[in-house]
């Protein structure tokens, strides 16, 4: 995707072929800054502190983090310890475990002398696969949006509500939910996006709005609790969100608040779609949403907000009384029965065991 006419990805290798560049998303939308990852510790810190976020990008960063670890020490001991350290940074997104396990399968049979090059190669392949996957998700999702627009008589505006950020900043490029929106926009569908601000980190207000603005897609930021009101008054034609982990039964774990959007959509007959790559599906969970690990993050993300003051300086401001406790549950799980359909790189299916197996028959046991 482009930023002021210049194409960027969210993660890429520097000219030295070893240092990993990322866009520091904690600085957006007010400051565009590129950070360098030169060690596995740098990669772990970037994931944990959310310089990078979004399940696919977390996976890609973890893959490069393991490559950086192999550059430091390619022993079996370091391979295991670096993988474990990276895995512990963000427990909910299944892409991270998928990427780390994928690299380990490649590296374990190799002699130490070959592991660094092989790790960088596989990490690059994971990134390229993510780009192709997200482009395909966008094509399938755009067809849904276009058909909905046509079915409504081609109005001068089709309103889509999204939650958190599932754009190219959450992946290597294109995005998942926003990839569908970008695709529809390029087809000439007059898309307008309601972007939930998405407390506590405000990824919708900062990242989604920034992305859409750079790409020329019309959008309006709303507080998260306004979405139900908009649906009641017919101002939302469909919802589309991303996901950090999807169970084999089609239950969807995404940024906290997604469940409430799905309930409101269900009550108001608004289609609720979820866009996801294959690496986000956790085939080991198929019977209980309570088996999905839910990350609990720092209370400070709830008690404080970041923003730009009247002097143009970016600062953190406390919004709660001193010594007030805060709980920061980062994700919730939307049961499959509230999901209209899953949009994957292989096509669109119902949110169910059979729906997913129809697209991924190799997972049948």
Buried (B, 14 or more C-beta within 10 A) or exposed (E): BEEEEEEBBBBBBEEEEBBBBBBBBBBBBEEEEEBEBBBBBBBBBBBBEBBBBBBBBBBBBBBBBBBBBBBBBBEEEBBEBBBEBBBEBBBBBBBBBBBBEBBBEBBEEBEBEEBBBBBBEBBBEBBEBBBBBBBBBBBBBBBBBBEBBEEEEEEEEBBBBBBBBBBBBBBBBBBBBBBBBBBBBEEEBBBBBBBBBBBBBBBBBBBBBBBBEBBEBEBEBBEBEBBBEBBEEEBBBBBBBBBBBBBBBBBBBBBBBBBBBBBBBBEBEBBBBBBBBBBBBBBEBBEEBEEBBBBEBEBEBBBBBBEEEEEEEEEEEEEEEEEEEEEBEBBBBBBBEBBBBBBBBBBBBBBBBEBBBEBBEEEEE
